[in-house]
Amino acid sequence: AEDGAEALDILEKKHVDMLLLDLHMPKMDGYEFAFALFQRRKDLQNAFFAISGDENKESYKKMKKVGVHRFLKKPINSEHFNHFLERLIYKTKAKEKVFQKIQS
């Protein structure tokens, strides 16, 4: 999406497994987006990655208050990103197995 407002519209219509969000965006910053998103879709908190080149610790504290706990620093370290991605995939597969057992 081009900005946070457009991303919220897309998320109303489509399923996503992971979100990568820059903290600095036009129309709506990362904090405003995360706050609005988690009001609608708490299920996406574990699949949400905030990206920033900003060293401002206050920005991170503010994001943590609304439920963002995964941060990637620009430039993104591929090993760090792959680690987060592997954990997300593992958790998603584990949840699917539990759900399938419940449904059986």
Secondary structure, DSSP 8 states (H G I E B T S, - for coil): --SHHHHHHHHHHS--S-EEEESS-SSS-HHHHHHHHHHH-GGGGGGEEEEE----HHHHHHHHHHT---EEESS--HHHHHHHHHHHHHHHHHHHHHHHHHH-
